[in-house]
């Protein structure tokens, strides 16, 4: 209930604070953003998804689930597999090393995922980025989609920047100051606005396809 009320409050705020975002919300419709409560799985998925297509990432995740078997995608279970074994699921050698580093830090207690939600966004980013292969963007996706933090603006995300460029009539992708100036209107619900930016790209593709 609390989350639904938060989303309603976010949409009401965004509609009133930013006319362009209000148009995006009208085009996209209700917010259906889902939270991934399995924090370790979320980070594994984020590492796998880096710099490959959505379809390729989905296929690799399915193969990894088959590889780890019925014990599931946990740190203790994943620690049993070598990089070469992970490669049989389609994971590159480099990403395999990233997953091993993540797994080691979780198993050893250096990264305490069950307690990480107690910290501020900045502190969580600092904690997550000690893992090889996890940068600020991946940490921000974790904040949004695993911890449900409502006020994260992932400026480095190409999808968000592309949506801003198109919808706000910019000649180029927004630089840091331009992006943050636009996002200032969205706060304290920048995560919801960012989700709508991503969805607007899919909406606009569908409209373009229907118009052909």
Protein Blocks (a to p, Z undefined) as FASTA:
>chain_A
ZZmmmmmmmmmmmmmmomklmmmmmmnopafbdcdfblmlmmmmmmmmgopafklmmmmm
mmmmmmnomnopafklmmmpcfklmmmnopafklmmmmmmmmmmmmnomacfklmmmpcf
klmmmmmmmpghiafklmmmmmmmmnopabbccfklmklmmmmmmmnopabdcdfklmmm
mmmmmpcclmmmmmmmmmmmmmmmmmmmmmZZ
